[in-house]
Amino acid sequence: LAEDGAEGVADAAEAAGDGLVLGFAVASLGDANVTGLWMETPLVSTEGPGRVVGPDGRTVAVTLRPSGGAPGTGSRLSLQAMQALGIDLSALPTVTVISDA
């Protein structure tokens, strides 16, 4: 089910706490050989701390890394981040990306 846009923004702002909501991203599984909790995304231009909020509201702290892609090209989550969020590894969920820098 699609969320009401205003409700999704309000939920994202609440999840951000002291962080800055960078936006929403469709995430796929990144390189499973690269360990750790990270997300490669075009929403950042420099590496830094952040959080990702999954579709069910679960949140995981990650290192946000620039993907080098153009805005809207999608993002990649580490295997450990996908597992921490309880996301099926073949899914393409829309997640909220928050910067804690």
Residue pairs with C-beta under 8 A, 6 or more apart in sequence:
3 11
8 24
11 57
11 96
12 21
12 24
12 53
12 96
12 98
13 21
15 21
15 51
15 53
15 57
15 59
15 96
15 98
16 51
16 96
16 98
18 100
19 50
19 51
19 98
19 99
19 100
20 98
20 99
20 101
21 96
21 97
21 98
22 41
22 43
22 44
22 50
22 64
22 97
22 98
22 99
23 43
23 96
23 97
24 94
24 95
24 96
24 97
25 39
25 41
25 43
25 74
25 75
25 94
25 95
25 97
26 74
26 75
26 92
26 93
26 94
27 39
27 52
27 74
27 75
27 76
27 77
27 82
27 87
27 92
27 93
27 94
27 95
28 74
28 75
28 76
28 77
28 92
29 76
29 77
29 79
29 82
29 89
29 90
30 38
30 39
30 40
30 76
30 77
30 78
30 79
31 76
32 79
34 78
35 78
35 79
35 80
36 63
36 78
36 80
37 60
37 61
37 62
37 63
37 78
37 80
37 81
37 84
38 62
38 63
38 64
38 65
38 77
38 78
38 81
39 50
39 52
39 62
39 63
39 64
39 65
39 75
39 76
39 77
39 78
39 81
39 97
40 65
40 66
40 67
40 75
40 76
41 64
41 65
41 66
41 67
41 75
41 76
41 97
42 66
42 67
42 68
42 69
42 70
42 71
42 72
42 73
42 75
43 64
43 71
43 75
43 97
44 50
44 64
44 65
44 66
44 99
45 66
46 66
47 63
47 64
47 65
47 66
48 63
48 64
48 99
48 100
48 101
49 61
49 62
49 63
49 64
49 99
49 100
49 101
50 61
50 62
50 63
50 64
50 97
50 98
50 99
50 100
50 101
51 59
51 60
51 61
51 62
51 97
51 98
51 100
52 59
52 60
52 62
52 77
52 81
52 85
52 95
52 96
52 97
52 98
53 59
53 95
53 96
53 98
54 60
54 85
54 86
54 87
54 93
54 95
55 87
55 93
55 94
55 95
56 86
58 84
58 85
58 86
60 81
60 84
60 85
61 100
62 77
62 78
62 81
64 97
64 99
67 73
67 75
67 76
75 95
75 97
77 85
77 87
77 95
79 89
82 89
85 93
85 95
87 93
